[in-house]
Amino acid sequence: MNPKELIQLVNRHPSLRSALVGKIKVAADHTLFELDASYEAELLKQLRLARFKGNPVRIKRVT
């Protein structure tokens, strides 16, 4: 997943469209990104069942 695809995934959900995404770090097997903390619960809720290129999206909070 590249940064553009990540933003598109987040923007598929109307309740997340105004969320501010910060730094994005793409690795071969995962992607890390910063998100406005006020959207954390909504992001976890909305992306829980999301799919990317046919694969389920696994999302968790990293501190």
Phi, psi and omega per residue, in radians:
M1 nan 2.245 3.094
N2 -1.729 2.956 -3.094
P3 -0.972 -0.692 -3.141
K4 -1.101 -0.747 3.137
E5 -1.143 -0.632 3.096
L6 -1.097 -0.831 3.131
I7 -1.068 -0.723 3.110
Q8 -1.090 -0.719 3.115
L9 -1.065 -0.812 3.124
V10 -1.113 -0.753 -3.071
N11 -1.274 -0.169 3.045
R12 -1.114 -0.342 -3.070
H13 -1.867 1.937 -3.075
P14 -0.905 -0.611 -3.101
S15 -1.245 -0.185 -3.125
L16 -1.900 -0.063 -3.025
R17 -1.063 -0.477 -3.141
S18 -1.683 0.083 3.109
A19 -1.200 2.389 3.125
L20 -1.571 2.095 3.104
V21 -1.701 2.277 -3.127
G22 -1.684 -2.310 -3.114
K23 -1.081 2.477 3.106
I24 -2.183 2.264 3.116
K25 -2.146 2.039 -3.100
V26 -1.785 2.237 3.059
A27 -2.120 3.019 -3.092
A28 -1.095 -0.613 -3.053
D29 -2.057 0.068 3.096
H30 -2.862 2.894 3.079
T31 -2.313 2.309 3.069
L32 -1.929 2.510 3.079
F33 -2.671 2.705 3.091
E34 -1.639 2.518 3.133
L35 -2.473 2.524 3.061
D36 -0.876 2.161 -3.045
A37 -0.999 -0.490 -3.123
S38 -1.196 -0.208 3.129
Y39 -1.803 0.025 -3.048
E40 -0.964 -0.944 -3.096
A41 -1.065 -0.737 -3.138
E42 -1.153 -0.708 3.112
L43 -1.082 -0.829 3.137
L44 -1.061 -0.706 3.123
K45 -1.147 -0.855 -3.038
Q46 -1.253 -0.627 -3.067
L47 -1.618 -0.014 -3.140
R48 -0.976 -0.667 -3.115
L49 -1.906 0.172 -3.097
A50 -1.209 2.733 3.086
R51 -2.257 2.583 3.094
F52 -2.289 2.065 -3.097
K53 0.891 0.727 3.090
G54 1.469 -0.102 -3.109
N55 -1.863 2.515 3.096
P56 -1.137 2.535 3.081
V57 -1.588 2.212 3.040
R58 -1.821 2.221 -3.085
I59 -2.297 2.446 3.080
K60 -2.644 2.768 3.135
R61 -1.461 2.302 3.076
V62 -2.103 2.307 -3.131
T63 -1.881 nan nan
